[in-house]
Amino acid sequence: MFDVACGFPAVGNVEPTWAKPRCAVMEVVPSRLGSVTVQNIRLFGDPILRTPAAIVTDFDKELRQLVTDLTETMNDAPGAGLAAPQIGVGLRVFTYNIGEDQQGHLINPVLHFPSDEEQDGPEGCLSIPGLSFDCKRREHVVAHGQNQYGDPVTIEGTALLARCVQHETDHLDGVLFVDRLDMETRKAAMKAIREAEWSGLATPSIKLSPHPTFGRAL
């Protein structure tokens, strides 16, 4: 199913004057899988989803546990990808699993785009559950970063993998896929979010993407 719910579902800042925002989390009870905990997923409106994540400098046991927790939570959802802020951790780490042996993790990603070719298709987010909207992305991406041991890693992909990598990297910059929608689609998305059963724990906001949006993110 090409409905990216990363951080997308598989094949997730303005403070109101009347209340302090509360953290919204997906209604999933953490469970133990051996020594691994499936974490709650933070939902749209949680401030951490709008906070740029910190660069990882310590490649230690705690980081490896974070990668494991992200992987288990992503697969449990299930999702095609999951970024650390989505489970409440402000570090530049994400995992991905789009099948066909295309799965893994990336730390401190830096993206490059070999061409201007684009793709357009449905995209969703585990932090905006049950909703998807057509979103334009670059067709081809090369992502440089590190693995959980600090070794250099490069991920190159097109189509769904490229979409997933861009989506998850946006999460690390405090950007959500709804920020990249055209104006009319964004209005529809915000309306659907306000009407969602899980909405209402914090005031939604739209933030400009720090990445090139080619005139489509207003």
C-alpha positions, -999 to +999 in steps of 0.1 A: +000+000+000+017+032-012+003+053+017+034+064+035+026+066+071+060+074+084+067+087+111+044+068+076+014+036+079+029+006+062+025-017+027+039+102+127+035+253+183+012+278+190+002+276+226-034+285+232-041+314+256-067+293+275-047+262+282-012+247+282-008+220+255-007+185+267+012+157+250-009+136+227+001+100+222-013+072+201-035+049+222-011+020+223-001+004+256+036-001+258+045-038+257+076-058+263+092-077+235+121-094+253+141-064+265+125-041+239+097-017+247+071-007+221+068+030+228+038+053+226+038+074+194+034+111+199+006+127+179+001+160+160+000+188+185+028+175+207+055+202+209+084+177+203+071+171+168+079+208+161+113+208+178+144+203+157+163+172+169+198+173+182+228+158+164+239+124+178+274+125+192+274+095+215+272+061+198+267+041+229+244+014+244+216+038+249+216+048+212+215+012+202+185+007+225+168+037+209+173+022+174+159-011+186+129+006+203+122+026+171+124-005+150+100-025+172+076+004+176+076+010+138+069-026+130+043-029+157+023+001+144+029-010+116+047+018+097+071+023+069+093+046+090+096+062+124+117+091+137+130+095+172+109+126+181+078+105+174+085+085+205+096+116+225+134+115+219+149+146+204+178+130+185+185+128+147+176+091+143+151+073+122+142+038+111+126+026+079+111-006+066+094-006+032+099-043+025+119-060-002+150-059+021+149-022+022+150-016+059+173-002+085+181+030+103+200+063+097+216+087+122+224+124+115+211+122+079+221+147+052+201+146+020+212+152-016+190+152-047+206+139-079+178+154-101+148+177-100+124+149-109+094+146-086+068+121-075+033+128-063+013+103-043-006+096-010+014+101+021+004+097+058+020+098+092+019+077+123+017+109+142-014+119+122-032+085+122-059+075+098-053+104+074-034+106+041-031+133+014-013+136-019+022+151-013+049+160-038+084+147-030+117+144-049+118+111-068+155+103-061+174+109-029+209+101-016+212+103+022+245+103+040+247+096+077+259+070+102+247+037+117+243+030+154+280+023+157+291+056+142+301+041+108+294+061+077+263+050+058+248+060+025+212+053+015+202+059-021+167+053-033+138+063-055+100+061-052+088+049-018+122+047-002+130+083-013+096+094+000+102+077+033+137+091+038+125+127+030+095+123+053+116+110+083+143+136+078+116+163+079+105+149+113+141+155+126+137+192+116+103+197+132+085+195+099+054+174+092+042+163+058+012+185+060+035+215+058+044+204+022+009+202+009-005+227-015-028+253+000-061+237-007-050+202+003-035+217+035-067+233+044-085+200+039-058+182+060-061+207+089-099+204+089-096+166+090-071+168+118-093+191+139-122+166+134-101+135+142-111+116+173-075+119+187-073+157+181-078+184+206-050+178+232-030+207+217-035+235+192-024+226+157+000+248+138+017+249+104+054+255+101+074+264+071+098+238+060+135+247+062+142+226+031+135+237-005+098+233-012+098+245-048+070+270-043+045+246-029+049+250+009+034+284+018 
